[in-house]
Amino acid sequence: MANSFDAESLQELKQWLILYRDDGAYKVVSKTFSQDKAVCVTKLLADMHGKTVLSIMEQCRTSSALIDREPLLFAFALCCKTKDKNTRMEAEKLCDKICQTPCDLFQFLKFHNSLSTTKSWGRYLKRLINNWYHNQDTYQLARNVSKEVSYLGWSHRDVLRMGHLKPRTEEMDLIFKYLVLGFCETKKSFGKTDKETIRKLLEFFSAVDTAKHSSDVQEIARLVEIHHLKKDHLCTKLLKEKQIWTALLKDMRIQEVLESIGQLATIGYLDESFDDSQIVVDMLRNESLLKEQNVQPFEIIIASSYYKDGRKKGTLWQHNDKVTKALDFALEYSLQNNLKSSNERYVVGIRVGVNKNKSTVRGTMALSTTTAAAGVAMVITQREEKSDVVFFTDTATPLNVTKNTKLTDVASQVAVQMKIAEDKKEENRPKPEVGEDGEEADIFVGVSPDLCDLVAPIQWAKDQKKDVDVFIIVTDANKSTGDKNLGEAIAQYRKDQNLPNAKLITIGLTNSNMKFANLEDGNMLDVSGFDARIPKVIETFVSEEY
């Protein structure tokens, strides 16, 4: 008989799936997964609660709070490897829902193999994979498998071979032949068929094949428009052609345009002299699209930083003032309309300029540490009615950040404080001693590091008698120079202010593995690195909407 479980176990599972912490920290890059790091999943599976686990996973897969799909896919692999037959049968039904894309499927297979002692596939896995291909709309499958051909060392050809997949329909037979043998052989086998669905698939694969091999720009642009081809359907050489991008942009979301800003700028598509640059400008100024697609501030900040930096791998581009202003407009609109308040009281503490060897953040090279920290402060201030921003060393200094403060102004204030901190360090540097030989001694011996007491923002709030629900500390330092332990400091603050659930989020902009949070304290979170998802991580952690 299955052991009972409580609501706390399910809440822990939801948090694990949505806000996965690797060695205690949410990592922007280089996440690792193992059974030892999935105890909340393996325990429920061992206690025969596999159906419940799968039910929670199905809820989470469609949740707006879901940040990464990797935890979901690893948990699914664990469900498929459990000894409980009922759980495996239930997992088999959900495969195409959990693995929504070919890349999801390849990631799942990588996880599944890591949990296996043999490389061969059993009947269960073969059947599960077979169902993944056959349970999807045929034409949508054709689009997806031709766009995401391979990932993580896996390809569709590998999967079809390993799974010994047999097509159940003529349409699926065509898709399988295309994936294994290519278009020419597929056309030989199906070219004389009059069946409408077959003809439609052949036309689509013909367009994809042409896009992979042809150099006729006008023809490819026409095929992109007719068949709604994506970037991944095209060969790299074609992505240097402006006419191709004009065709692609008609079906692109604003987020995709922002991610492609460097490519567009490099080929001169955004130049003021190129008329079609207005397409991008109009998209960025389209309030309906910005709202409908829920474009978030940091998606724009990252693209804007990249564009305004003006170079990519040694290539320089001219700035188009219309594009710059459109990016600024999109940012302002998203700040005012696309942010959801948590109605909590915040203090954002910033300390950057400590790690002299790294001026850009881990996970988003386009962002400087100063811009990232300033951006967090601006977003929180814009989103929340009650918030304070401080710059700290061993003590905290309030910054003047309001809802009307621009990103550049916040960054300028941070830069000023960085300079003050550096000047203060120089003033306190010991004077060199002159020896009998007239030579100056090495003044760097025993010099203290840049001050970065992570407790300082908490102490400032305590001294100011401020009730704070959420502390966010943003830094490029790898350690605190203060005497107090961060976990003990927040625990004492909670006690002194009678705020038992006050949260503390520590973001290490350049850190690969933050380790400040007390792992037994559910109201502390470490974040290693930074990208556009981190504001959502903060929002999810604070709201606890798992």
ABEGO torsion letter per residue (X at the ends): XBBBBBAAAAAAAAAAAABBBBGGBBBABGBBBBAAAAAAAAAAAAAGAAAAAAAAAAAAAABAABABAAAAAAAAAAAAABABAAAAAAAAAAAAAABABAAAAAAAAAAAAAABABABBBAAAAAAAAAAAAABBAAAAAAAAAABABBGGBBAAAAAAAAGBBBABAAAAAAAAAAAAEAAAAAAAAAABABAAAAAAAAAAAAAAAAAABABAAAAAAAAAAAGBBAAABBAAAAABAAAAAAAAAABBAAAAAAAAAAAAAAGAABAABAAAAAAAAAAABAAAAAAAGBBAAAAAAAAAAAAAGBBGGBBBBBBAAAAAAAAAAAAAAAAAABBBAGBBBBBBBBBGABAABABBBGBAABBAAAAAAAAAAAAAAABABBBBBBBBABBBBBBBBAABBAAAAAAAAAAAAAAAAAAAAAABBBBBBBAAGBBBBAABGBBBBBBBAAAAAAAAAAAGBBBABBBBBBABABBABABBAAAAAAAAAAAAGBAABBBBBBBAABABBBABBAABAABBBBBEBBAAAAAAAAAAAAGBX
